[in-house]
Amino acid sequence: MPVIEVTDLRKSYDGRAVVDGVSFAVEEGEIFGILGPNGAGKTTTVECVEGLRTPDGGRVRVTGLDPVADHARVARVLGAQLQQSELQAKLTVREALELYASFYPHPLAWAPLADRLGLTPKLSTRFAKLSGGQKQRLFIALALIGDPRIVVLDELTTGLDPRARRDTWELIEDVRAGGVTVLLVTHFMEEAQRLCDRIAVIDKGRVAALDTPAGLIRRSAGSTVISFTPSVPLDERDLNALPGLASVEHKDSRITLSGSDETVNAVITLLARHRVTAHQLRVLDATLDDAFLDLTKDVTNDVAKEAAV
Protein backbone atom coordinates (compact mmCIF):
# COMPACT_ATOMS: atom_id res chain seq x y z
CA MET A 1 0.00 0.00 0.00
CA PRO A 2 1.35 3.49 -0.83
CA VAL A 3 2.31 5.56 2.21
CA ILE A 4 0.60 8.64 0.71
CA GLU A 5 -2.57 8.50 -1.41
CA VAL A 6 -4.14 11.64 -2.86
CA THR A 7 -7.33 11.15 -4.89
CA ASP A 8 -9.22 13.93 -6.69
CA LEU A 9 -8.03 16.55 -4.17
CA ARG A 10 -9.80 19.91 -4.43
CA LYS A 11 -9.23 23.19 -2.60
CA SER A 12 -10.52 26.69 -3.40
CA TYR A 13 -9.95 30.14 -1.96
CA ASP A 14 -12.52 32.90 -2.49
CA GLY A 15 -14.20 30.84 -5.17
CA ARG A 16 -10.98 30.21 -7.12
CA ALA A 17 -9.86 26.59 -7.51
CA VAL A 18 -6.22 26.34 -6.42
CA VAL A 19 -6.14 22.54 -6.41
CA ASP A 20 -8.56 21.04 -8.91
CA GLY A 21 -8.64 17.24 -8.92
CA VAL A 22 -5.05 16.31 -8.03
CA SER A 23 -4.31 12.58 -7.70
CA PHE A 24 -1.06 10.72 -7.02
CA ALA A 25 0.38 8.02 -4.77
CA VAL A 26 3.78 7.87 -3.08
CA GLU A 27 5.42 4.50 -2.52
CA GLU A 28 7.38 3.75 0.63
CA GLY A 29 11.09 4.48 0.35
CA GLU A 30 10.99 6.75 -2.70
CA ILE A 31 11.76 10.42 -3.19
CA PHE A 32 8.61 11.75 -4.84
CA GLY A 33 8.81 15.23 -6.34
CA ILE A 34 6.10 17.83 -6.87
CA LEU A 35 7.07 20.33 -9.52
CA GLY A 36 5.17 23.25 -11.00
CA PRO A 37 5.07 26.98 -11.73
CA ASN A 38 4.52 29.49 -8.94
CA GLY A 39 0.87 29.47 -7.90
CA ALA A 40 0.22 26.04 -9.42
CA GLY A 41 -1.10 24.61 -6.12
CA LYS A 42 1.99 22.68 -4.96
CA THR A 43 2.14 24.01 -1.40
CA THR A 44 -1.62 23.80 -0.88
CA THR A 45 -1.47 20.15 -1.97
CA VAL A 46 1.25 19.21 0.51
CA GLU A 47 -0.41 21.23 3.29
CA CYS A 48 -3.48 19.03 2.80
CA VAL A 49 -1.20 15.98 3.04
CA GLU A 50 0.26 17.36 6.27
CA GLY A 51 -3.20 18.03 7.71
CA LEU A 52 -2.58 21.78 7.88
CA ARG A 53 -5.46 22.49 5.49
CA THR A 54 -8.82 20.77 5.14
CA PRO A 55 -9.64 19.75 1.55
CA ASP A 56 -12.89 20.92 -0.02
CA GLY A 57 -13.17 17.59 -1.80
CA GLY A 58 -11.36 14.39 -2.61
CA ARG A 59 -9.48 12.02 -0.36
CA VAL A 60 -6.05 12.14 1.31
CA ARG A 61 -4.50 9.28 3.25
CA VAL A 62 -1.11 9.04 4.97
CA THR A 63 -0.27 5.45 5.95
CA GLY A 64 -4.02 4.85 5.67
CA LEU A 65 -4.91 7.73 8.02
CA ASP A 66 -6.87 10.92 7.36
CA PRO A 67 -4.41 13.80 8.02
CA VAL A 68 -7.21 16.02 9.41
CA ALA A 69 -9.36 13.56 11.38
CA ASP A 70 -6.33 11.57 12.59
CA HIS A 71 -3.92 14.49 12.82
CA ALA A 72 -2.20 13.42 16.05
CA ARG A 73 -1.52 9.93 14.70
CA VAL A 74 -0.30 11.29 11.34
CA ALA A 75 2.05 13.68 13.15
CA ARG A 76 3.83 10.64 14.65
CA VAL A 77 4.69 9.22 11.22
CA LEU A 78 5.13 12.40 9.15
CA GLY A 79 7.72 15.13 9.66
CA ALA A 80 7.55 18.41 7.78
CA GLN A 81 9.77 21.30 6.80
CA LEU A 82 7.48 24.13 5.75
CA GLN A 83 8.08 26.53 2.88
CA GLN A 84 8.46 29.41 5.35
CA SER A 85 9.89 28.45 8.73
CA GLU A 86 11.28 30.54 11.57
CA LEU A 87 12.34 30.01 15.16
CA GLN A 88 12.72 32.43 18.03
CA ALA A 89 15.87 34.42 17.26
CA LYS A 90 17.61 33.75 20.61
CA LEU A 91 16.88 30.02 20.66
CA THR A 92 20.08 28.00 20.33
CA VAL A 93 20.39 24.93 18.12
CA ARG A 94 20.62 22.70 21.21
CA GLU A 95 17.49 24.26 22.73
CA ALA A 96 15.53 23.85 19.50
CA LEU A 97 16.49 20.18 19.22
CA GLU A 98 15.65 19.48 22.87
CA LEU A 99 12.32 21.34 22.56
CA TYR A 100 11.18 19.48 19.45
CA ALA A 101 12.33 16.13 20.85
CA SER A 102 10.04 16.72 23.83
CA PHE A 103 7.01 16.79 21.50
CA TYR A 104 7.31 13.07 20.62
CA PRO A 105 6.92 9.93 22.74
CA HIS A 106 9.87 8.16 21.06
CA PRO A 107 12.12 10.77 19.43
CA LEU A 108 15.48 10.13 17.87
CA ALA A 109 18.47 10.95 20.05
CA TRP A 110 19.13 14.51 18.98
CA ALA A 111 22.93 14.49 19.48
CA PRO A 112 23.68 11.84 16.79
CA LEU A 113 21.15 13.55 14.50
CA ALA A 114 22.89 16.90 14.95
CA ASP A 115 26.23 15.27 14.25
CA ARG A 116 24.89 13.59 11.11
CA LEU A 117 23.67 16.95 9.82
CA GLY A 118 26.86 18.83 10.69
CA LEU A 119 25.22 20.87 13.46
CA THR A 120 27.35 19.77 16.42
CA PRO A 121 29.74 22.75 16.15
CA LYS A 122 26.69 25.07 16.17
CA LEU A 123 24.82 23.69 19.19
CA SER A 124 25.40 26.85 21.23
CA THR A 125 24.70 29.22 18.33
CA ARG A 126 21.48 31.22 18.38
CA PHE A 127 19.09 30.75 15.48
CA ALA A 128 19.51 34.35 14.29
CA LYS A 129 23.26 33.79 13.87
CA LEU A 130 22.97 30.73 11.64
CA SER A 131 23.63 30.92 7.90
CA GLY A 132 20.88 30.00 5.44
CA GLY A 133 22.35 26.55 4.88
CA GLN A 134 22.71 25.94 8.62
CA LYS A 135 19.07 26.94 9.21
CA GLN A 136 17.95 24.50 6.53
CA ARG A 137 20.00 21.73 8.15
CA LEU A 138 18.35 22.54 11.47
CA PHE A 139 14.87 22.42 9.92
CA ILE A 140 15.69 19.01 8.41
CA ALA A 141 16.78 17.85 11.88
CA LEU A 142 13.55 19.14 13.43
CA ALA A 143 11.51 17.39 10.72
CA LEU A 144 13.35 14.10 11.41
CA ILE A 145 13.62 14.20 15.19
CA GLY A 146 10.26 12.47 15.69
CA ASP A 147 11.62 9.44 13.77
CA PRO A 148 9.01 9.72 10.99
CA ARG A 149 8.38 7.24 8.19
CA ILE A 150 7.73 10.17 5.83
CA VAL A 151 9.20 13.66 5.60
CA VAL A 152 7.77 16.53 3.54
CA LEU A 153 10.31 19.11 2.33
CA ASP A 154 8.77 22.22 0.76
CA GLU A 155 11.13 24.44 -1.31
CA LEU A 156 13.98 23.27 0.89
CA THR A 157 16.87 24.88 -1.00
CA THR A 158 15.31 28.20 -2.01
CA GLY A 159 17.73 31.01 -1.21
CA LEU A 160 20.76 28.78 -0.78
CA ASP A 161 23.98 29.27 -2.71
CA PRO A 162 25.01 26.47 -5.12
CA ARG A 163 27.40 24.83 -2.63
CA ALA A 164 24.86 24.80 0.20
CA ARG A 165 22.19 23.51 -2.21
CA ARG A 166 24.35 20.56 -3.30
CA ASP A 167 25.26 19.77 0.31
CA THR A 168 21.53 19.73 1.13
CA TRP A 169 20.87 17.35 -1.79
CA GLU A 170 23.36 14.92 -0.28
CA LEU A 171 21.53 15.17 3.04
CA ILE A 172 18.21 14.32 1.37
CA GLU A 173 19.80 11.28 -0.27
CA ASP A 174 21.14 10.23 3.15
CA VAL A 175 17.65 10.65 4.65
CA ARG A 176 16.16 8.32 2.04
CA ALA A 177 19.02 5.85 2.52
CA GLY A 178 17.98 5.74 6.18
CA GLY A 179 14.57 4.36 5.17
CA VAL A 180 12.53 7.58 5.18
CA THR A 181 10.12 8.34 2.33
CA VAL A 182 10.59 11.89 1.03
CA LEU A 183 7.91 14.13 -0.53
CA LEU A 184 9.88 16.98 -2.11
CA VAL A 185 8.33 20.20 -3.41
CA THR A 186 10.71 22.17 -5.60
CA HIS A 187 10.97 24.52 -8.58
CA PHE A 188 14.63 23.67 -9.25
CA MET A 189 14.76 21.37 -12.26
CA GLU A 190 18.29 20.14 -11.55
CA GLU A 191 17.25 19.30 -8.00
CA ALA A 192 14.23 17.29 -9.14
CA GLN A 193 16.18 15.51 -11.88
CA ARG A 194 18.95 14.46 -9.50
CA LEU A 195 16.90 13.46 -6.46
CA CYS A 196 13.46 12.25 -7.46
CA ASP A 197 12.42 8.72 -8.38
CA ARG A 198 9.13 10.07 -9.77
CA ILE A 199 7.71 13.55 -10.29
CA ALA A 200 4.18 14.94 -10.47
CA VAL A 201 4.09 18.14 -12.52
CA ILE A 202 1.23 20.28 -11.21
CA ASP A 203 -0.09 22.92 -13.58
CA LYS A 204 -3.16 25.12 -12.93
CA GLY A 205 -4.08 22.99 -9.92
CA ARG A 206 -4.00 19.70 -11.85
CA VAL A 207 -1.46 16.96 -12.49
CA ALA A 208 -0.17 17.64 -16.00
CA ALA A 209 2.18 14.65 -15.97
CA LEU A 210 3.46 11.99 -13.57
CA ASP A 211 6.53 9.98 -14.47
CA THR A 212 10.18 9.39 -13.73
CA PRO A 213 12.52 12.28 -14.63
CA ALA A 214 13.71 10.30 -17.66
CA GLY A 215 10.13 9.58 -18.67
CA LEU A 216 9.18 13.25 -18.49
CA ILE A 217 12.21 14.18 -20.59
CA ARG A 218 11.20 11.64 -23.22
CA ARG A 219 7.84 13.41 -23.44
CA SER A 220 9.58 16.64 -24.37
CA ALA A 221 8.85 17.85 -27.90
CA GLY A 222 12.57 17.59 -28.62
CA SER A 223 14.36 14.99 -26.52
CA THR A 224 17.69 15.74 -28.25
CA VAL A 225 19.23 19.15 -28.93
CA ILE A 226 21.71 19.64 -31.82
CA SER A 227 23.54 22.94 -32.24
CA PHE A 228 26.24 23.98 -34.73
CA THR A 229 27.52 26.80 -36.92
CA PRO A 230 27.50 25.75 -40.60
CA SER A 231 30.41 26.76 -42.83
CA VAL A 232 27.83 27.99 -45.38
CA PRO A 233 24.13 28.77 -44.90
CA LEU A 234 21.71 25.83 -45.12
CA ASP A 235 18.39 25.90 -46.95
CA GLU A 236 15.58 26.44 -44.45
CA ARG A 237 13.40 23.98 -46.36
CA ASP A 238 16.00 21.24 -45.85
CA LEU A 239 16.07 21.94 -42.12
CA ASN A 240 12.29 21.94 -41.74
CA ALA A 241 12.10 18.63 -43.61
CA LEU A 242 14.34 16.81 -41.10
CA PRO A 243 12.57 13.77 -39.56
CA GLY A 244 11.64 14.00 -35.88
CA LEU A 245 12.24 17.76 -35.83
CA ALA A 246 10.45 19.70 -33.08
CA SER A 247 11.90 23.18 -33.54
CA VAL A 248 14.57 25.24 -35.32
CA GLU A 249 16.21 28.32 -33.84
CA HIS A 250 18.71 30.71 -35.40
CA LYS A 251 20.96 33.00 -33.40
CA ASP A 252 23.46 34.93 -35.46
CA SER A 253 24.89 32.18 -37.69
CA ARG A 254 24.35 29.34 -35.18
CA ILE A 255 21.55 26.80 -35.63
CA THR A 256 19.88 24.92 -32.76
CA LEU A 257 17.58 22.02 -33.55
CA SER A 258 15.34 20.14 -31.13
CA GLY A 259 14.36 16.67 -32.24
CA SER A 260 15.19 13.01 -31.79
CA ASP A 261 18.03 10.58 -32.49
CA GLU A 262 16.56 10.31 -35.99
CA THR A 263 17.04 14.06 -36.38
CA VAL A 264 20.72 13.77 -35.44
CA ASN A 265 21.37 11.15 -38.10
CA ALA A 266 19.48 13.17 -40.71
CA VAL A 267 21.45 16.35 -39.89
CA ILE A 268 24.76 14.50 -40.33
CA THR A 269 23.56 13.14 -43.66
CA LEU A 270 22.38 16.61 -44.75
CA LEU A 271 25.72 18.18 -43.89
CA ALA A 272 27.66 15.48 -45.71
CA ARG A 273 25.45 15.70 -48.80
CA HIS A 274 26.03 19.45 -49.13
CA ARG A 275 29.66 19.21 -47.98
CA VAL A 276 29.01 21.63 -45.15
CA THR A 277 31.30 21.69 -42.12
CA ALA A 278 29.54 21.93 -38.73
CA HIS A 279 31.68 24.09 -36.47
CA GLN A 280 31.34 23.58 -32.70
CA LEU A 281 28.84 20.76 -33.18
CA ARG A 282 27.06 19.86 -29.93
CA VAL A 283 24.54 17.06 -29.38
CA LEU A 284 22.86 17.08 -25.97
CA ASP A 285 19.98 15.23 -24.39
CA ALA A 286 17.03 17.41 -23.41
CA THR A 287 16.79 18.24 -19.72
CA LEU A 288 13.95 18.35 -17.24
CA ASP A 289 13.87 22.11 -17.92
CA ASP A 290 12.88 21.37 -21.53
CA ALA A 291 10.19 18.89 -20.49
CA PHE A 292 8.83 21.29 -17.85
CA LEU A 293 8.58 24.15 -20.33
CA ASP A 294 6.74 21.90 -22.78
CA LEU A 295 4.31 20.68 -20.12
CA THR A 296 3.57 24.17 -18.77
CA LYS A 297 3.84 26.24 -21.96
CA ASP A 298 0.13 27.10 -21.88
CA VAL A 299 0.66 28.75 -18.49
CA THR A 300 3.61 30.73 -19.85
CA ASN A 301 1.55 31.84 -22.83
CA ASP A 302 -1.37 32.83 -20.60
CA VAL A 303 0.89 34.94 -18.39
CA ALA A 304 2.40 36.65 -21.46
CA LYS A 305 -1.08 37.43 -22.84
CA GLU A 306 -2.22 38.87 -19.49
CA ALA A 307 0.93 41.05 -19.33
CA ALA A 308 0.26 42.31 -22.88
CA VAL A 309 -3.27 43.29 -21.92
N, C-alpha and C positions, 0 to 999 in steps of 0.2 A: 504494500500500500504506500502511495506517495506520502511524504511527511507534510507537504502543503498541497491543498487542492483548492483552486479558485474556479468557480463555475458561474458564468453569466453575471459577474459582479457589476453593480451599477451604483453610482453615487453622483448626485447633483448638488450644485450650490446656486441659490437664487434662480432656480429654474433652468440652469445651464448644466447639461450632462458633462461631467468631467471624466467619469469612467462609465463606459457605455457597452456593457456586455463582455468584459474581459474574462477569459478562461485560460488557465494553464495549470500544470501540476509539476511539483518539484520532487525529484527522487532523492532518497536518503544518500548522503555522501557526495552529492554533486555541488558544483558552484554554478548556480543558475542566475543568469544576468537579466536585468530589465533595462532596456535601452529605448530612448525616444527623445524627441525634441522637448525643449522647455515648454511646460504647460500641457504635456501630452497625457498626464494623469498617473505618472509613475509613482510619485510620492503618496498620492491618495490611495493608490492600490496597495502599497506596502503598509500604510497606516491601518488599512482595513485588516490586513493579515496580522498585524501586531495587536489588534484590538483597540487601537487608539481612536478609530472612527467606526461608526455603525453604518453598514451598507444600507442603501435604499432598496436594494434587491439583489438576488443571486445568493450564492452560498460560498462560505469560506470555512475551511477546516485546516487545523494545524495538529498533526498527529491524531486526527479524528475528532478534535475538540473545536467548539465554536469559540473564536477569540474574544467575543463580547460576552456571551453567556457564561463561558468557562474561563474568564480572564485570569483568575488567580492560578489555575492549573496550567494554562498556556504560558504564563510568565515563568514557570519553573522549567520549561523546556525550550523557550525562545529568548535569546538575548538580542538587544537592538542597539545600534548606533544610529542616532537620528541625524537628519540632514543638517539641522542647526542644534548644536549642543553647547552648553556652557556649564561651568561650575563656579562656585563662590571663589572670588579672586584670591583670597588668603588661604584657601584650603590647600594643604600639601598633597603630594601624590600619595604618600603613606596614608594620610587621613581619608582620602577619597576611596582608596582600596579597602581600608578597614570598614568604612561606612557602608559601602555597597555589599561587601561580604556579609555584613550583619543582616541584610535583607533576605537572605536565603537560608533554608534549613541545612543544606549540605553544600556550602560553597567550595570552590577550589581554594587551596592554600594560596594566598595572594603573593607571598614572597617568591616562590618559583615562577609564578605567572609574570610578575614584574621583571624577573631576571630574563625570562624567555623573550620578553618584549623590549629589552634594553632599557628598562626604567629604574633599575636598582640605583644607579648613580644619582637619580633625580628624586629619590624618595622624600627628601627634606625640602624640595623646591616647591614654592607656591604655584598654583595653577596659572596665575597671571604672568609668571616668569618663564613659562614653558614656550618653546618654539611651536610652530604650527604642526610639524611632524611629531613632536613629543606629545602634544595634546591628542593627536589622532591615535597614537599608540596607547595613551591612557584610556581613551574612549573604547578602543578595542578590548583592553583589559577589563574595563567595567562591563562591557557586553558579554565577556566570557566568564566572569568571575562566578556566576551562578551555575557553571558547568552545564550549559545548554546543549541540546541536540542540534539546534538550529540557531544561526546568528544572521540578523538582517543588517546590512551595511549600506547606508543611503548616502551617495555622493561622498564616499569616504576620502577621496584624495583631492577634492576641489580645494584650490588655493595652495597646494603643496608644490614645491619646486621639483624638477625632474628627478633628482636624486632621492628626495624623501618619498616621492610617488613610487619609484621602483622598489625602495626598501619596504614600503607598505604592501606592495604586491607580493613580495616574498613572505611577509607575515601572513597574508591571506592564504597563500599556498600552504604554509605551515599549519594554519588553523584547520584547513580541510584534511591535511595529512593526519591530524589528530582525531579525525572521525566526526568533525562537525560539518553539517550541511550549511552552505552559505547562499543566501539570497542577496545578490549584489545589484544595487541600482547605480548606474553610471551614465555619463554622457561622453566619456573618453573611449573612443573606438579602440585604441591600442590596448587599453586596460581590459576591455571586454574580450577582445580577440585573444589576448594572452591567457586570461584567467578562466573564462567561462566554458563549461562543458556544453551548455545550451543557452540560447538567448531568446527572449520574447521582445520583439520590437513593438512598442506601443505608440500608436499614432492616432491623434484625435480621440483618445479614450478607448481605442479598440486595439486588439492584437493584429498588427499588420502582417507579421510573420513570426514563426517559432521554429528554430532549427539550431543546429550546431553553427559555430562561426564559419566553418568551411562550407556548410550547406547554404548559409545566407550569401556568402561570397559567390557561390555558383549561380545563385539567382540573379546576380547583378547583370545588367544589360550587356556589359562587356567584362567578362571574367579575366581577360588578358589585355594589357596595355602595351602597345608598340609605339615607340617614338624614335624619330631619326631626322636628319637634315639631308635631303637628296642633293646630289652633285648638280643635277639639273631639275627644273620643275617637272612634276608629274601631272598627267591629265586628270582632272577632277573626276571625269566619268570613269576612268580606270579604278580610282580609289573607291568611289561609291559602289562599284560593281563587285568589290571584294566579298567573298562568302563569309558569313558570320559576323559581318561588320555591324557595330552598334552606333558608333559615332566617329566623326572626323573633326579634328581641330587644327587650325593653322595659327602659329604664333611666329611672326617674322617669317623666316624660311623653314622653320621646324614643323614637322607633321606629327601629330599624336593620334593614334587610332585605338579605339576600344573595340574588342571583338573576342574571338575565341582562338584556340590552337589552329583551327582551320584558316583563320585570318592571317596568322603568322606565316604559315606555309605559302599562302597565296601572295603575300607581300614580297617574300623572298623570290618567288617565281617571277613576279611583276618586275622587280628590280633587275633580275638577271636578264629577262627578256629585252628590256630597254637599255641594258648596260649602264644602269645608274648605280653609283656608289652611295651607300647609306652611311653618312658620317655620324659618329656617336650613337650608333644603334643601341637601343635599350628595349628589352622585353621583360615586363614585370607582371606578376599576378595581380589581379585587382585586390583591394583591401576591404576591410569591413567598412571603412569610410565610403567607398564606392557603393557597396550594397546598401548602406544606410541612406545615402542620398537618393538612390533609386527608389527605395521603399517609401521614403517620406517626401518625394519631390512635389506631390500635390500640396503638402503643407507649405513648402518653400514658395511655390507659385502663388498660393493664396495670400501669404504674408506680403509678397511683392506687389500683388494687385491692390491689397488694402493700403500699402504705403503710397502707391501711385495715386489712389483716390484721395 
